[in-house]
Structure formats: C-alpha cells, structure tokens
C-alpha cells in the first residue's frame, strides 16, 4: 500500500503479544495480523469486540459493503474500510478540521481561521453533553480508525496517530470546504499578523476558477415510465474526496452512497426508501458585522452596541507548526470576538466579525439521522434540527414524494440591509433574530410539473412553473442568481414525461452547452460586421465557420468544442473585472456587455493558443481534455508523457451538466481534471430499489490496487454500473469477505 508517511518511527502503540493471543477468543480470523508487542487495554478489547461483530464484503469494484450487529459496529467497520482505502485523505480532512494542518505543512493561517470558530476544548465539552447514542457512534468511529492503525504499523500518519471520539464534531456537516472558507486568509493574516497582505486575484474573483457545487434532480412517478420516483445524485467536487460505501446493521441501518473521507455518515445517497442529494446553495446565511472598537487607557477594548459598550472577548490560540527543518515550533495569537462572532479582518477602520453556523452536535445528529429516514415526513422532522447551512436538497422516496429544499439554517434578518457587505454591528437592527421556520422557506414539494432540480442556481426555477416566487421571500435567500446549467436542466427535464433510469442518466450527460448557445451567435455577428479589408476577417474565417455550424454540443472528437472553450476562457479573462465592478455574473456580462472587439480579440488569442500548444487550432476536444491519475497524492502532478484518457464533457462553467474541471498545469499543454463529476448515481425507488453509479477512477487511493482506476473509462463514458444493494445482488460479485484486522 502507498501512504503519505513520516520517515521517523511511529509513536503509536500497536497490537500484539497478549492482545494477539486474544484474537481467537474474540472470534476474529486466525490470520489477523498484529504488530510488535504492546500491553492490552480496555480500548483494544473494545476494538476486538466490534471487529468480531463486523463483516466487510468487497464487491468486484472494490466497494465496501459493511455489515455490523449494531449501528456502532457498522460505524466501526465503515471507518476501518475507509482507512483501508485512503487513510491519507482521512487524516488530511481532520488536520484541516481540527486546525492542525500546519503541524504537517507549516502554513498557520488556515489553522488559525479554523480555531477561531472551533476550539478543541469546547468540542470536548460538547461531546460530553452529546446524546448517549451519538457518543456511542463517535466512540466506534475512533475505534475503527485506531484499530486500523494498530493493525497496520506500516502506515505512518503525518500527525494524527490517535483519534479521539470528540473529533467528529470538528467535521460534522459533510460539505466540501464549508462555510468557514468564506473568511479570506490574506485578510486574516493581515489582521493577526499585523502587516499588509494584498488579496489574491482568486479571492477577488478575477481568476478563471472552476465552479464548485453539484446537480440534483428528483422526478415524480407521474413523469416516469414505470411509475417510480427517480433521483439523480451528481456532486461536482474534488476527485477522490468521498468514499463509496454500503453500510448496514442488524438494528436497521442500510444506507449506500458517498461518505466524505473520515465521516461516519453517507453524505449523498439513499436507503431502501429515501434518497437525498445535496447541492451547494446560493443562500446568504453568513454575515459580516463592522464593529466600532473603543480602546481604553488601560488597553482594554470594547465595541459599541446600541447605546452601550460591550467588552471585546479575547482568547489566546496557540498553534504548532512544522519548520523548514522538520521540527515543531509554536506561535500564539491573541484573538478577538464580539457577540456576532470572531474578528477576522479590518476594513475602513472597523473590525469585522463573522457570523456563521456553529452547531457541531446538531449538525452531526442531522447528518447521521437523515440516512435512517423512511419517508419525506421523517426526513423533514430530522431537517428540523436546522443544522444544515450550505446545502440545498433534492429528495425522493419510495412513496413517490419528491422535494426541493433549501438549507435549514437560515437566520431571520432585517431585509433592509445589504448582507453582501459588512453591516453596522453597532446597530441592533442588523442582528440575527432566530432562525426561519421550515414552512417560511422556499421549497417545492410534489410540484405539479413532476420534477425538481438544482444546479447551484437560484431556487426560482427549481420546479418550472411550480417554483417558489422570488418576490415572496427576503433577498438573502439567493445571492448567486442563475447559471448556465439551470436552463440546461430545465431543457432536459421538460423534454419528456416517461423517464427511466437510463434516460435520466442520458439526460445527466446531455452534451448541449447553453452558455455557448447564448454567446456564439454574437461572436459570429461581430465577425460578419468586420469590413472585408480587415485582416481579422480573413484570419478568423475558419474558426468562425466552425463555430457558426456547430450544434453547441461537446464531444471527444469535436474541434468546435476546443475552439469554443479556449475562446470562452480568454473572453472570461477580458471581462471578469468589469463584471465584478458592475455586480454582474461573468456569463451575463459576456453576453450583454462584452464588445465586439473583445469577442473577436479573444477568439484570435484562443486560436493562437491552440496553434502554439497543439500545432493547429483544429484539435479534437478529447486530445486536450484528459483524465489522469498517476499516484495517490492529494495534490497530484500531471505529465503529458504519461497515460491518460479523453473526457468528452467540459467544465460546468459552459452549461454542461456533466462537469469536468480541467486546466493546464506547469509543464503540460493538455488539460487535466481534478474536480467535477465524482460520485454519480441514479436511483429508482420501486418496490425493489435499483441503482446505478460510477466513482471517478475507483474506490481505492492505492496505485497498486486494481480499484485505483478501474472505473475511469466508465466515468468518461457516463457508463454507470449496477449497484449491488441487496445481498442477492452481491452473489457472484464478491471479491473478498473478511473482518476488520485481517
């Protein structure tokens, strides 16, 4: 196995000696491997008891089907199996979540940001107050990971050589990145580092950045051929960010889908009766408050709030970090907060406090409990915990109910204030006033049109004519507007009323690019208006002819796709600053305000880039756009000389529902993808559930595993495989069956 390792000796205790002799008595397979001698302990005995009650079956795609006697046993086995597949990513996620990444990589500002909101000592106190059932699962979570480390002494964690049961509270919702990433690191560094740090172009929104998010579609029985509800699960995330697993227990847990590495719940998936797909929401539920600070002669600080002065809360945060020589040093910061939240930057003489959801226990409860729901009523009851802040949900169940829901953590606020800018923290009217009720939020439940969707766009088209109406809600329920995938989703969903799982898969990979269908006609018109004597008229005649006759559909053999994507990227670069200044989306600005000179100039630049890098501007898209996985590293290096496969779909930026976020890297001319379609599934909720899925590359992070890249061709072709959900589905497809520790 290939793992990120520290070269030095492990500090971990490993099982052996008396513990190893106890294996047979515990009912574990006699071949269970243990490392050098270590004394027995209550923890080790608990691990062996869990392991004796867990069976892991690997199917012929390497997917782990975990069966435990209890839910806690299942969680234990789930985490053990995740660690087998990619311990490196589990540790990475918890280094980030715990604010300890600097201990491995040296950079402290990301850790400081994390620790402003999540204090490990506070999380330990929260853990002590958790419901008993949740503590039991958290203990099993830690046990599964620690048992894996104890039985795999060759694995050298970079930092975390022991996992504690309270740690899942640091990473409890499942979203990639999370709300905390709205805090700009450069400005945090400028404030607490007490020096000028300019914002990056990426922070200012000027870099051609791959859209993140997902697609979800729910189709009611009235719009399916066989009268069964259908659900499309199509997250657009970093590749290899989630594990595909099936987790069951004798207590009734039976859930399949994608679990973020290191979490003990299926984040996007289904059980026999309900399915849920999360898409990143465009709601505005994170606020910044501009605080007026008063410093007294003795150095103490207060902030104005109405007619009073309130003391600024101070806290010392000490961070460890890895030095250039490989040692560890510490740095302490005095940090500040008001009742609105931690101070994260300074602007125009004001200290800026950030308010966002911080409900780790409720978030973890909601994340796990929704996987056990059997119908929409139960799902909505769990949503009443109101600890989902960043996800829209597309829901479907075996009763035929479908729904589009928005994040349940939505503060009630005075809509007079522009929440996209810091509001005056001294004015009590700007405060949050509790949370919205679920009934007061935009949603579409069993819409008459027979479908609901979200593509990270606004909610006002989620169910066609049956969508919620923007005028009925405060403006903070949407801050992103429409995107090119929205009209494409409406286009494919309105094309038929007899969907099958296969036709829904086809719709999810429909190649039409709505952005270029909108943008290209103006480019062609601009070229026609050029004087015949203009040299650009002659130079661009070939590319214009290609785009003029193009059907706006991607394809591996399509040369027009290559020209269009390169042109779109260059036009984006020319217009993004002006779009930001105008408060418009770049898509709208390119379509409505770009000049003919910009359109034509970008095309000329694009064709020159293609000519320079590929020898011709007539290059099939599949020659440029490639999938490559060389190793199990979290940050991969790409190489044009190494094997790769063509991917026909484009970035979601151009309206492709199937997303492949690719770009050139140092030393490459080809584009390589690192995000987009990752785990994709279609589920049919009939009397007997049926599902199809594909995971980018495969389920293993180890290059020597046959499941490191065995799904890559299927991924590129949109060729989803059958999911083995029932025991009889697995018959004839079992690769191996074992207990943890073997």
WONORNOR-V349382 format. One record per residue. OMEGA is omega in whole degrees, -180 to 180 (none if undefined). Layout:
omega->OMEGA
omega->OMEGA
This chain:
omega->-180
omega->180
omega->168
omega->-174
omega->165
omega->-176
omega->-175
omega->-180
omega->179
omega->176
omega->-174
omega->166
omega->179
omega->-175
omega->177
omega->177
omega->-179
omega->179
omega->180
omega->180
omega->-177
omega->-175
omega->-177
omega->180
omega->-180
omega->179
omega->179
omega->177
omega->-176
omega->-179
omega->-179
omega->-176
omega->176
omega->-177
omega->-173
omega->-171
omega->174
omega->-179
omega->177
omega->178
omega->177
omega->179
omega->-177
omega->177
omega->178
omega->179
omega->-178
omega->177
omega->176
omega->-175
omega->-179
omega->-178
omega->-177
omega->170
omega->176
omega->176
omega->176
omega->178
omega->-174
omega->169
omega->180
omega->-179
omega->-180
omega->172
omega->-172
omega->177
omega->177
omega->177
omega->180
omega->175
omega->179
omega->176
omega->-179
omega->177
omega->177
omega->-179
omega->179
omega->-178
omega->176
omega->-179
omega->176
omega->-179
omega->176
omega->-174
omega->-178
omega->178
omega->-178
omega->-178
omega->174
omega->-179
omega->180
omega->-178
omega->-180
omega->170
omega->177
omega->-174
omega->-178
omega->-176
omega->-178
omega->-179
omega->-179
omega->178
omega->178
omega->-170
omega->171
omega->-176
omega->-170
omega->-168
omega->176
omega->178
omega->180
omega->178
omega->-178
omega->-174
omega->173
omega->-175
omega->-175
omega->-180
omega->-179
omega->-180
omega->177
omega->179
omega->177
omega->178
omega->177
omega->179
omega->-179
omega->-179
omega->-179
omega->172
omega->-175
omega->-178
omega->-179
omega->177
omega->179
omega->178
omega->-180
omega->176
omega->178
omega->176
omega->-180
omega->-179
omega->180
omega->180
omega->-180
omega->177
omega->176
omega->-179
omega->-178
omega->-178
omega->178
omega->-176
omega->178
omega->180
omega->-179
omega->176
omega->177
omega->-177
omega->-169
omega->179
omega->173
omega->180
omega->-178
omega->-174
omega->-179
omega->-171
omega->179
omega->178
omega->177
omega->-173
omega->-162
omega->-175
omega->175
omega->-178
omega->174
omega->-180
omega->179
omega->-176
omega->-173
omega->-179
omega->174
omega->178
omega->-175
omega->-175
omega->-179
omega->-178
omega->173
omega->178
omega->179
omega->-177
omega->-175
omega->174
omega->177
omega->176
omega->179
omega->176
omega->-178
omega->175
omega->176
omega->176
omega->179
omega->178
omega->180
omega->177
omega->-175
omega->180
omega->177
omega->-173
omega->-180
omega->177
omega->175
omega->-180
omega->-175
omega->168
omega->170
omega->177
omega->174
omega->-177
omega->-177
omega->178
omega->-179
omega->-178
omega->175
omega->-177
omega->-172
omega->176
omega->179
omega->177
omega->179
omega->178
omega->171
omega->176
omega->-172
omega->178
omega->173
omega->-177
omega->172
omega->177
omega->174
omega->-180
omega->-177
omega->178
omega->173
omega->-176
omega->172
omega->-172
omega->-178
omega->174
omega->178
omega->178
omega->175
omega->177
omega->179
omega->-170
omega->-177
omega->174
omega->-175
omega->176
omega->176
omega->-176
omega->177
omega->179
omega->-174
omega->174
omega->175
omega->-174
omega->178
omega->-176
omega->-172
omega->165
omega->-175
omega->-173
omega->-178
omega->176
omega->-177
omega->176
omega->-180
omega->174
omega->179
omega->-174
omega->176
omega->178
omega->175
omega->178
omega->173
omega->-176
omega->171
omega->-179
omega->178
omega->-174
omega->175
omega->-173
omega->176
omega->180
omega->-179
omega->-178
omega->-179
omega->177
omega->178
omega->-175
omega->174
omega->175
omega->-177
omega->175
omega->-173
omega->-179
omega->-176
omega->170
omega->179
omega->-180
omega->173
omega->178
omega->177
omega->180
omega->176
omega->176
omega->179
omega->-178
omega->170
omega->179
omega->-180
omega->179
omega->180
omega->-180
omega->176
omega->177
omega->179
omega->174
omega->-180
omega->173
omega->-178
omega->179
omega->167
omega->-175
omega->-172
omega->177
omega->169
omega->179
omega->177
omega->-178
omega->-180
omega->172
omega->-174
omega->178
omega->176
omega->178
omega->177
omega->177
omega->179
omega->170
omega->-174
omega->175
omega->-178
omega->178
omega->176
omega->-178
omega->175
omega->-178
omega->-171
omega->-178
omega->180
omega->180
omega->180
omega->176
omega->-177
omega->-178
omega->-180
omega->-173
omega->-180
omega->179
omega->-179
omega->-176
omega->-176
omega->-180
omega->-177
omega->-179
omega->179
omega->-180
omega->-179
omega->178
omega->178
omega->177
omega->179
omega->172
omega->175
omega->-180
omega->172
omega->-174
omega->-169
omega->-171
omega->158
omega->178
omega->167
omega->-171
omega->171
omega->178
omega->-174
omega->175
omega->-180
omega->178
omega->172
omega->-179
omega->165
omega->-179
omega->177
omega->180
omega->-176
omega->175
omega->-179
omega->179
omega->172
omega->-176
omega->175
omega->-173
omega->177
omega->-173
omega->177
omega->-175
omega->176
omega->176
omega->175
omega->177
omega->-176
omega->-178
omega->179
omega->-179
omega->-179
omega->-180
omega->-180
omega->-177
omega->170
omega->-178
omega->-178
omega->-178
omega->175
omega->170
omega->179
omega->-179
omega->-176
omega->-175
omega->176
omega->178
omega->174
omega->-178
omega->-178
omega->-179
omega->-177
omega->-178
omega->173
omega->177
omega->174
omega->-178
omega->164
omega->179
omega->-174
omega->178
omega->180
omega->-178
omega->-168
omega->174
omega->-172
omega->-179
omega->178
omega->-178
omega->-179
omega->-179
omega->171
omega->-175
omega->-174
omega->-176
omega->-178
omega->-172
omega->174
omega->-175
omega->-178
omega->175
omega->172
omega->177
omega->-178
omega->-179
omega->-180
omega->170
omega->-174
omega->178
omega->-179
omega->177
omega->178
omega->177
omega->178
omega->-179
omega->-176
omega->-178
omega->179
omega->-175
omega->-177
omega->176
omega->-179
omega->-176
omega->168
omega->175
omega->-178
omega->179
omega->174
omega->175
omega->179
omega->178
omega->-179
omega->179
omega->178
omega->-170
omega->-175
omega->-178
omega->-174
omega->-179
omega->-179
omega->174
omega->178
omega->-171
omega->-171
omega->-179
omega->179
omega->175
omega->180
omega->179
omega->179
omega->179
omega->180
omega->-178
omega->177
omega->174
omega->180
omega->-177
omega->-178
omega->-179
omega->179
omega->179
omega->-179
omega->-176
omega->-175
omega->-177
omega->-179
omega->178
omega->179
omega->179
omega->179
omega->-178
omega->-180
omega->-177
omega->-177
omega->178
omega->177
omega->179
omega->177
omega->177
omega->-178
omega->-179
omega->-174
omega->174
omega->178
omega->178
omega->180
omega->-179
omega->-178
omega->-178
omega->179
omega->178
omega->-180
omega->179
omega->-179
omega->177
omega->177
omega->-179
omega->-179
omega->-169
omega->-172
omega->180
omega->180
omega->178
omega->178
omega->180
omega->-178
omega->-178
omega->-178
omega->169
omega->-179
omega->179
omega->-179
omega->-179
omega->179
omega->-177
omega->-169
omega->-173
omega->177
omega->179
omega->177
omega->180
omega->178
omega->-180
omega->-177
omega->178
omega->179
omega->178
omega->179
omega->178
omega->-178
omega->-179
omega->176
omega->177
omega->179
omega->180
omega->-178
omega->-172
omega->-174
omega->175
omega->180
omega->174
omega->177
omega->-176
omega->176
omega->-176
omega->-180
omega->175
omega->-178
omega->-169
omega->-168
omega->170
omega->178
omega->173
omega->-175
omega->-176
omega->-179
omega->-178
omega->178
omega->174
omega->-172
omega->171
omega->-177
omega->-174
omega->180
omega->-177
omega->-179
omega->-177
omega->175
omega->-180
omega->180
omega->174
omega->-173
omega->-175
omega->-172
omega->169
omega->175
omega->178
omega->-175
omega->175
omega->179
omega->176
omega->172
omega->-171
omega->174
omega->-178
omega->-174
omega->176
omega->174
omega->180
omega->178
omega->179
omega->179
omega->171
omega->176
omega->175
omega->177
omega->-176
omega->176
omega->-179
omega->-178
omega->175
omega->179
omega->169
omega->179
omega->180
omega->169
omega->-174
omega->175
omega->-177
omega->175
omega->175
omega->173
omega->-176
omega->171
omega->-179
omega->177
omega->-176
omega->170
omega->178
omega->-178
omega->179
omega->-177
omega->-172
omega->-176
omega->175
omega->-177
omega->-177
omega->-180
omega->178
omega->175
omega->-178
omega->176
omega->-178
omega->-175
omega->177
omega->-174
omega->-180
omega->177
omega->179
omega->-178
omega->-178
omega->-174
omega->-176
omega->-177
omega->-179
omega->177
omega->175
omega->177
omega->-174
omega->-178
omega->180
omega->-180
omega->173
omega->-177
omega->-177
omega->-178
omega->-178
omega->-178
omega->177
omega->176
omega->179
omega->-173
omega->173
omega->177
omega->179
omega->-178
omega->none
